[in-house]
Amino acid sequence: MVVSERVAKIKQRYSIWIYYGIPIVIGWFAWFFYELYQTHLPFHELKAALIGCVTGGIIGGAFGIKRYRKVQRVASEILTQIEEFKDLQNR
């Protein structure tokens, strides 16, 4: 079926995206922290910027993981329903 193939592809792409997305985000944060450190800001401003970035990264990561799990769960439910429908039709 076309729908089940597309849903399976979406599920697979989300899984692949995690493997590429997380290392890119980690590299981006490392580069950002390095650039921020090179600005020679006073310590209290540097500390505030780092705390804000880490807090935002944690919150954003939590929302991203929540969305990833939801998409994977919904895709699995759709695939299960399609399989059940196929089984009913074959009877």
Order of alpha helices (4+ residues) and beta strands (2+ residues): alpha-alpha
